[in-house]
Amino acid sequence: MNHYKINFLFKNKDADTEEINDTLYWYLGCLYKNGNALRDYKLVKKEDRYEAYITIYEHYPPLKDESNKYIEQYEVELRNIFDITWEFLGELDGYNEVCTCEQPGSYLMYTTQYDEEYLILCGDCGGMVPLYRLPYLDDRAEEYLDLLGWNECYRSVDKIWLHAPNETMERYAVYQLHNPKSPLSVLGRDFCKQIEEKTGTPTYYYLFNNIKRHKVCPQCHQPWREEDDGIADYFCDDCRLATDQ
């Protein structure tokens, strides 16, 4: 994961308006919604410029096949107002590597409350797969709000499980995370199915197994396929589920 500072230097200081401020946030938001960047971007206002601090999966500015119409539209608008330069600040420590495989043999949908950058992992190298490498699930949207929204919900439920102040809330979180038929899991598995249909790549859904309930596949009750060096310990190829021991 690469950390950048983007300098937006005013061509004309009188152009600084609330509408311009909104356009900057919309532009940064589009980078997040297209899977180019994390949501933790910050915008700093100075006398003659704005500075944006943003974490990018791979390239900034995005390459043509990593962009979308919204990013391109807002960038054209901003270039009429600013001289824009990009400063690479360095690689962030503590993040998994981005997948560099030409064609992964499988995908795994996996995230946690701590790992905003995780959502789709490569089954071969275990690296993070930026969303813009995948087809849009909603062809009309040209964004990944469906997958990103699910990711935020899952991370929130995972946080409830860890910090639940009472047993009732903890049981609710455990059900959502562990049960393949919970509303959270059903939606995530449907997204996995759509990704597989659009890419032709087997796409597995990760089931949380912290309390070690899943001795066999909880969907078909058949023994797991075990992998010693995989991104998960157990897989069910029929149900497209995965978990750890």
N, C-alpha and C positions, 0 to 999 in steps of 0.2 A: 504494500500500500504506500503510495507516494503522497507527500504533503507539499502543497503549493501555496504560494502567495500570488494572487492576481491583482495587478495594479490597474485601476481605472482612473487615468489622469484626465481631468476635464480639458477639452479643447476650448471651452468657453465657460468660465465659472458661473456666469449668469444662468446657465442651463440647469443648475442644481435645484431640482424641485422634488416634491413628494412623489410625483409620478415617476421620476427617474429612479428614486430609491426603490419604489415598488418593482420597476422593471429589473433592477439588479437582483432582487430577491426572487422574482419569477425565473430569471435565468439560472440562478444557482439551484432553485427548486427543480427545474427541468433536468439538470445534470443528475440530481438525486433520483427523480422519477424515471429516468432512462437507464438507471443502473450504472452510471459512470462514477458516481461519488457517494460518499456517506452523508448522512443527514446532519452531521455535526459541523456544518460550515458556519463561519462567522463573517460578518461584514463590519468593517471599521471605517468610520467617516473621519477624514482629515480635511485640512483647509482647501487643498487643491485636488483632492482625489478621494476615491474609496479604495480600500484594500480588502480583498476577500481571502480568507484562509480556508482551504478546502482539502479534503482527503480523497484522492482519486485511485481507482483500481489500477489503471494502466497509464494512459496517455492524456496529457493536457497541452494544448486543446485536443478534443477528441478527434480521432481520424474519421474520415468520411463514413465508413461503415460502422462506426461506434456512436454516431450522432443520430438526431432525428429532426423533424421539421420545426419543432418548437425551439430547440437549442439554436438551430441555424437562424430562425426568425429573430429571436431576441439578441443574438450576437450581432446581426446586421444593424438592429436598432441602436445597440450600445456603441458600436463603432462609429456611428454618426455623431456621437456625443463625447466619446472618450478615445484617447490613445491607450490601447490595452497591451500590457506586457505580462509575461508569466515568469515567475521565479520559483525554481525547484528548491525546496527547503530540505529535502532528504526523505529517506524511507522510514516509515514509522516502525518502531520496535514492537515485538509481541504479536504480530499478525501472521496468519498463515500465508503461504505463497499463492499468487494467482496462477491458475492452471495455464500451462503452455502447450498442452497436448493439441495436436492438429484435429483429432476426432476422438473424444473420450468414448470408451467402451460402455460406460454407464454414468448415470448421475445419481446423487443422493440429496434429497431435500433435508437440510439439517440446520438448526440454529439454536441459540441459547440466549438467555437474558444478557449475557456478557458480550456476545459476539454479534454486533450489528452487521458486520461485513459478511457473516455466513448466511447463506440461503441455499444455493445450489453448489454442491461440491463434485469434483471430478472423481469418478470411481477408479481411475487408473493412478493418478498422482496425488489425489487428496487435496489438490489446490482449489481455491475459490474460482467459480466460473462467473464472470461478470454477466449480468442479465442481458446486456445488449448483444451477446453472442447467441441468444435464444430467440425464437420467433415470439412476437407478441401473441398473448393468448386471446386478447380482444383485438382483432385486426383493425377495427375502427379507431381504437384509442391511440395507438402508436406510443404507448407508455406501459409501464409495468406496475400500475397502482394496485392491481389485484394481488400480485405476489408480494409487493411491499406491504400492503395492508395486512395480509395474512401473517407476514413476518413480525410486524409490530404486535399483533394480537398474541401470537405464540410467545414472544419474549415477555409480554405482560403477564401471561398465565404462568410462565416459568418463574417470574419474580414473585407472584402470589404464592406459589408452592414453597419457595424458600423463606418468605417473610410472613407467611400467614399467621395472624394473631390468635387464631382458634382452629380447632379441628375441622369444623364445618368447611371453612374456606380451603384448608389444606386438602380435604377429600375432594372438593370440587376441582382443584388444580390437578391432583393426581389422576382423576378420571379423564380430564381433557387431554393430558399428556400421555397417558399409558394406554388408553383404550382406542383401538383402531376404528371404533364406531362412534366415538364422541364427535360432536359438531366440529370441533377444531381439526380433528384428524380426518374426518370425511372431506372437509373442504381442501385440506392440504393434499390428500390422496387424489382428489379430483384434479387439482392442478398438476400433480405428477403425471396423471394419465394424459392430460392435454399436452404436456411437454413431450411425453413419449410419442404420442400420435403425430405431433408436428415435426419432431426431429428424427424419429425412428430409433432413438437411443433409450434402452431400458432405464427407467427412472424410479428409484426406490424412495419410500417415505420412512423417515427415522422415527421409531417409537422409543420414547423415554423408558428406561428400565431400571431406575434407581432402586426400586424395592425388589428387584429380581423376580418379578412375577412371570416373565415370559420364558418358560423353559422350552416351549415349542411355539410355533407360530400361533398367535392368538386368534387369527382369522380362520385358518383351515385346520389347525391343530396337528399339522404334520411337522416332523423334525426340521430344524433349521439346516440350511447349508452353511457350513462354517468356513471362515477365511482367517488365516493366521496373520496375514500382513495387509488386510484390506482396510478400508476406511471405517468399517464396522465389523463386529465379530460374527454376526449371524444375518443370514439373508433368506427370504422366502421368494423364490423366483416366480411362483404362481400368483402370490398376493402382492408382490412388489413392496414388501415390508423389510425393514432392517432394524437391528438393535445391537446392543453390546451385552456381554455377559456380566 
